[in-house]
Amino acid sequence: MMSRELGGVVSPELKVYGTANVRVVDASVLSTQISGHLTAIIYAVAERAAGLIKKDQKWKYPEDHSQGSQGEDWRRM
């Protein structure tokens, strides 16, 4: 993640510059090389991406996570 002026391709919101809704969620978004296992870091990037996508979609979980407001299963909403 680097500014476009410095040659970056992905914004801090993980969106590819110049596109409407394309995101990159992998180790290529890391600006420095990590010496060690990347699994935990990539999980963190994926969690961050999920939060950003939900925020963009104005996702709202129902208060009761097992059922929607009319009794539907919330996963099918």
N, C-alpha and C positions, 0 to 999 in steps of 0.2 A: 504494500500500500504506500504509494508515493504520489505526490502532486503531479498533475499532468505536465506542468511546466518543467519538472525535473526528469521527465521521461517515463513517469508512471503510467500504468495501464488500468489499475484498479483503485477506486476511491475508498475512503475509510468505511463507507457503507457496503463495501465489497461489490459495487456495481462497476462494470467495465465502462470506461469513459467512451462517450459517443454512442451508447446504446440506451434503449428505453428501459429494459428490464432484464439484463443478463448479469448474473452474479458469478463470481469465482469463489469457490469454497474448497481450497486445498492448500498444500504447503507452498505453492508458488506465490501466495500473497504475503508471506513473511519477508520482511525487508533484510533480515540478517540470517546467516546460516546458524543452525543450532547443532552443536556437537552433542549428540545423544539421541535418545528415542523420541520420535515426533508424535507418537500416538496421543499423549495427553494434550499436547499443544493443538493438534488438529481437532480433537474433541472440543476444545475451548473455542476454536474458530467456528466450528459447526454450530455450537450453541449460540454464539454471537450472531451468526448468520440467520439462524432460526428466529431469534428475537427481532432482528431487523426486518425480516420478511413479514412476521406477524404484525409489527408496528406499521409497515407500509400498507398492509391489507386491512388495517384497523380491526384486527382479530380480537374478539372478546370471548373469553370463556364464560359459560353460564356459571352462576353461583354454585349450583350443585353440579359437579363434574360428571355425575352418572346419568343425568337426564337433562334435556333442554327445557325451555320454559313451558312448552305444551306437552311435555312428557316424552318427546322423541329422544332417541339416543343422540347425545351431543356430537358424536363423531360423524354422523351423517348430515349435520347441519351445514 
